[in-house]
Amino acid sequence: MLTRVKSAVANFMGGIMAGSAGAEHGGGADLPLRFPYGRPEFLGLSPDEVECSADHIARPILILSKETRRLPWTTGYAEVINAGKSTHNEDQASCEVLFVKKKTGGANSTPNKNSKRRSSLPNGEGLQLKDNSDTDGINLYYWSLFDGHAGSGAAVVASRLLQHHILEQLQEIVDILRNTAVLPPTCLGEEPDNTSTNSRTLTRAASLRGGVGAPGSPSTPPTRFFTEKKIPHECLVIGAIESAFKEMDLQIERERTVYNISGGCTALVVVYLLGKLYVANAGDSRAIIIRNGEVIPMSSEFTPETERQRLQYLAYMQPHLLGNEFTHLEFPRRVQRKEVGKRMLYRDFNMTGWAYKTIEEDDLKFPLIYGEGKKARVMATIGVTRGLGDHDLKVHDSNIYIKPFLSSSPEVHVGGAGPGDASPGSAEGPGLANIQRQAGLWRRHFCLRHSFNTWEQAVVKVASRVVMERGSFGEGPVRDDVFWMI
């Protein structure tokens, strides 16, 4: 009982700290919203339905309506608001089919929204690809979940714009991606090097005459006398996604001075392109693939514990970020003044184990990472270390910014899953989910898979049943080998 009380107090104080830190950004609440608040577009909710979804007593489960045609790959979706945590649901999601085509204008030209993006709004046709006479592009499937905190602004903006940043990055390399038979050139504009080594062996006289094949002649690339890495095509897609996350975070940073973009969010994105599935995660959300009864993790959690060494190393290299209030060292518990001069266990950025050190006056400062498990926090404020936004987040009652310790860089995993892996009649297939640990729910998930005639019924029902279990965290022990989906 005492543990539950301590946990509730910690969560309550954490919410106060995050909220007050965000409120310190002067004038933010008086600025116009970048996008109006709402639930995911593909749900097709009216303003009244959006208002009803915020009922903390009834907590209705939102799913795709019967009037809405199914999403790509028969994607199932369900959501419910956190009881008492925030006035509105701070999480967002999007699901779209897009068409990547090389830009015809300059590098800074604005993409043609109608030809590059298929809206996921219900329109009687569902989310279907429209006829496109152009054949020099690539179809792209896009799913995303954004777990917002300290406000819904960052999650709303990211759900509307992140896919456009990914498109913009892919437009420059679409021709390279389509030509899978040739490795990407090291420099754009270079011709593929298909010339054998023997044919480029010339006499000194021929080289001086600038003959055919001579180094520097117009008919062949210059001879290089150094090794060159061979970069596969999928690495270009990974780089495009990583660059898009960075640009999205920079855009939020720029526009927060003219728009009210509150809080921050984690981001979990899945992109299906040219037969491969790319899962990008920045935060503590999780994605899985269930294939032949086997659960395959496609993402990792980024928390103060999993990124301890990165955070400690950054604080060690730039101690001014700690504001003379925190120490980058980790101790099993808070150090007391009476323990100065004694030997105590500690851990530094270069250590995975523990050692003893003599306690000094500087060790009395509050630790950079405090708590363990789900209670671990960076500077006693935030429990995730990667995401978008949070540019105005400060330590409670101080002027110490936390953003320098938060990274917008996603970890990208690549898989070969495709639409064919999700066969009708089975509730197994590629899955995107925001997952937390909770015992017992996988058993219920697999029990449901044979209870429905169609795949669409199964995925929606499974999502709804799992969402219904949200909030039962305190019941039973937490197991590391079992997960539940949000």
Secondary structure as UniProt FT lines:
FT   HELIX           2..23
FT   TURN            26..27
FT   HELIX           28..30
FT   HELIX           41..43
FT   HELIX           47..52
FT   TURN            53..54
FT   TURN            56..58
FT   STRAND          62..63
FT   TURN            66..67
FT   HELIX           72..74
FT   STRAND          78..79
FT   TURN            83..85
FT   STRAND          92..101
FT   TURN            107..108
FT   HELIX           113..116
FT   STRAND          117..118
FT   STRAND          137..149
FT   HELIX           153..171
FT   TURN            172..173
FT   HELIX           174..178
FT   TURN            180..181
FT   TURN            188..189
FT   HELIX           198..200
FT   HELIX           204..209
FT   TURN            212..213
FT   TURN            215..216
FT   TURN            218..219
FT   HELIX           233..255
FT   TURN            256..258
FT   STRAND          264..273
FT   TURN            274..275
FT   STRAND          276..282
FT   STRAND          287..291
FT   TURN            292..293
FT   STRAND          294..297
FT   TURN            304..307
FT   HELIX           308..317
FT   HELIX           319..322
FT   TURN            323..325
FT   STRAND          326..327
FT   HELIX           337..339
FT   TURN            340..341
FT   STRAND          343..347
FT   TURN            349..350
FT   STRAND          355..358
FT   HELIX           361..364
FT   STRAND          366..367
FT   STRAND          369..370
FT   HELIX           373..375
FT   STRAND          377..378
FT   TURN            379..381
FT   STRAND          388..389
FT   TURN            391..392
FT   TURN            396..397
FT   HELIX           403..405
FT   STRAND          411..415
FT   HELIX           419..421
FT   TURN            424..425
FT   STRAND          430..432
FT   STRAND          435..437
FT   TURN            439..440
FT   HELIX           441..448
FT   TURN            449..450
FT   HELIX           455..468
FT   TURN            469..471
FT   TURN            473..474
FT   TURN            480..481
FT   STRAND          483..485
//
